[in-house]
């Protein structure tokens, strides 16, 4: 098997004053989900892309060469220069089979070699999906692809501006259930990191933050179960979860919770489906009081 090249092979610190990160290769493609633009997390200004720095990208070192896949993981707003962009309606999830995760740690060391993810991770994920999960995930396959040629600045600056907006955008992405695939622990780490790096503490106790994330991450085979209840010790990657929007949680807790929330029509459909499939119903503490059930 051919040895895998590291992230820093293609991206070098340089430019004016050495404050940029320059692409060194034939072609680099950044995949930005359409949902980022819908949520106001990404915008295009001329030939510059302003976006939250959590996305997939792939690199072709030489013309006609094989693409290598990577993840860029920094929960702050960054600016990228690009040479061209196209809209792609279908981006196969299999393009991330051998992602190298890259997590910039500080302003002076934005280029860091990441660790390779398990090649069998995606196969395991596919085996554990049910039909409903597959349908849900196919909804968010539309991407804009931003193309960089040799010598273009991948990062316009290795420094970012501290702003509470960075925290707001990360939380918005998390609560919308639109974070790209990452490990269970990384979600918590990025939540903490974006607050610390932007000097914007939300005042949320660590236990509360962990509880929210634990509820948003659901089992792929049965979204009524939190991922933590199906997590096995031998699951090394801890990516076999389904991240759901926070507004979907009431339906997953109980029919009563769903009907008292904002989307009654969706809750009714969900309840009928559960009844048809013979799934057990959860009686919440508030429901016991309302219907006077012991």
N, C-alpha and C positions, 0 to 999 in steps of 0.2 A: 504493500500500500504506500502511495506517495506521501512523503512527510508534509504536514500542513504548515503553511506559512503563517506567521503571526501578523496581527493587526498593524503593528508599527512598520512592517515592511512596505506598506503602501501609503501611509500617512506620516509625513515628516514635519516637524516644527520648523518654520521659516518665515518668508515674507518680510515685510517692512518691520524692522526692529525685532524680528524673530517671534512676533506675537500671533502669527497665523499658523494653521495646520494645512499643509499643501498636499494634494493628492499626487502620488507618484505611481502611475500605472496607465493602462490603456483606457479603461472605462469603469466608472463607479456609478451605481444606481441606488438611490435612496428611496425607500418605499414609505410614503406617508399616507396613512389611512384617510379616506374621505371624511370619516367621523371627526378627525382632528380639525378640519376646516369648519365643519358644521358646529362644533363646540367652541370655535374661536381660539383654538390652541395653536393653529398654524395660519400663516398668511404669506402671500407673495407680493413683494415690492420690486418691480423690475426683474432683475436677474438674481435677486436675493430671496432666500427662504428664511422666514423667522418661525421657529417651531420649538415646542418642548422637546428636549433631547432624548426621547425614548422612542426608538424606531429600529427597523431592520434595514440593513443595506448589504449590497453584494459588490464584489470587486472582480474585474477581469484584468489580470496583470498584463497580458499580451493579446494582440488581435487574434481572434479565433480561439483564444484560450478558454479554459473552463472557469466559470464564475465560482467564487468562494463567498460564503454567507456569514454575516456577522450581525451582532446586536450592538447598538449604541445606547448606553444607559446612563444618562445624567438628567435628573428631574428638574432642570432649569431651562430657561429660554436661551436658545443659541441662534446664531445667524450663519447661514450656509450660502455660499455662492454656487451657482449652477450654470451650465451651458445650454441645457434644453430640458423640457419636461413634457411628459405625455400622461394621459389618463388610461389606466388599465383597470378593466372591470373585474378581471379574475386574477388573483395572485395566489397560486397554490400554496397551501400550508407546508407542503413538502420542501419548499425552498429553504426552510430553516432547519433541516435535518441535522446539519453539522455546524450550526451557529457557533461563533466564538463570542462569548459575552465580554463586552468592554465597558468598564465602569470607571470613568474619570473620577479621581479622588480629590484633586485640588487644582487651583488655578495654574500652578507651575508645572503640573504633570498631567496634562490632558491625554497624553498618548500612553496607554498602559496595555500590556499584553493581557488578554483574558484567558480563561480556561475553557477548553473544548467541552461541549455538552455531550452527553452519552448518545452515540449514534442510534441506539435502539429506543431512545425516548419517544420519538414520534410514532414508531410502530406500536409501542405500548399504549400511547394515547389513542390511536386509531382503534385498537382492539377494545378499549373501554368506553367508546362513544356509543350512545344510543341514537335512534333516529331523530329525536327531538333536538338533541344537542347539535347534531350535524346541521340540521336546518337552521338553527339559531345562528351558528357561526358563519354560515354561508352569506348571511345578510351583510356582514361587514367585510366583504372581499374587495370592494372598490378602493383603489389606491391612485394617488398621483405619484409618478415615478420621476425623480429629479436626477438628471444625468450630468456627471462631471467628467471632463476629459483631463488628460495629463497636464499638471501645472495649475489647475483650478483650486481655489482655497476651499477646503472642506469646512474649516471653521474660520470665519472672518477674524475672530479674536479668541485667544485661549482664555480670556477673562470674561466673566459675565457680570451684569449689573444686578446687585442685590435689590429685590423687590418683593413685596407681599403678593404681587400678581403671580409670581412663580409658584408660590404655595397654593394659591387659589386654583391655578390651572391644573396642578397635579391632583388636587383633591377632586376637582371636577371630572377629570379623566378616570379616576378611581371609582367615584360614585356612579359614573355612567356605565361602568363595566367595560371600558374600552382600553384598558392597559394591555400592551402586547404581552405575549407569554414570557413569564419570568418565574423564578422560584417563589414558593410561598413566603419564605423569609425575606426575599428581596423587596416585596411590597411594603412590609413593615419598615425595613431599612431605608428605603427611598422616602417614605413618609416622614421619618425622623430626619433624614439628611436634608431634605428640601427646606424644612423649618429651620434647622441649625444654620445652613449656609446662607439663608436669606434673613437671618436674625428676626424671624417672625414666628415665635412660639404660639401655637393655637390654644395652649392651656388645657389640652386633652390629656388626662391621665394615661399612662402607658397601658394599663390594663383595659381601659375603655377603647383605646385605639386598636389594640390587639383583638378585642371582642368584635369590633366593627368589621375588621378585615376577615376574621374567622367566619362571620356570617355571610359576607359577600362572596367568599370562595365556597362553591358548592360541589358536591359529588357529580361527576359527569353522568353516571348511570342513573342517578336519582337526585334531582336538584332540591328535593325536599330535605335532603340530608346535607349538613355542612361537611365540607371536605375533611375537616379535622376528625370527624367520626369514622371516616373510611381510610384515613392515612395510615399506611403501614410503615413499620420501622425500616423495612428493607427498601422503601421508596426513596432512592438516593436523590433523584432530581426534584421531587416535590413540585412538579408542574402539571400533574394530572388532575387539575381542578377546572371548574367552569366559573369564571368571574361574571357575576350577574349585576345588573343595575340595582341600586339601593331601593328604587321604587318597586322592584319585583319581589322584595322580601316578604311583604304582608301576605301575598298569595301563597308563598311557599311555607309560611308558618301555619296558617289555617284559613278555611273558607271565611270564617267570621272576620278575621283580620283584614282579608282582602276586600270584603264587601264594605267595610267601614273606611276603606282608603279611597283614593281618587278615581281609580279605573274600575267601575262597577261591572261594565260589560266584559272586560277581560277576566275579572274575578269569577263571574258566572260561568264563562267558558271553561276556566280552570277547574272550577268545582264540579261541573258536569263530567269533565274528563276524568277526574279522580274517582267520582262515583261509578262511572262506567267501567273503569279499570279495577274497581274494588280496593282502592288504596285506603288505608286506615286514616281516619280523621283525627286531628289533634284538637283537643278542647283547651283553649287558652284560659288563664286565670280570670281575665276580664269577662270572657264569655260565660264562665260559670256564675259570675255575679249577675250578669244581665238576664240570663235565663233561669237563674235561681237553681242551678244544678250543683249538687254536692260532689 
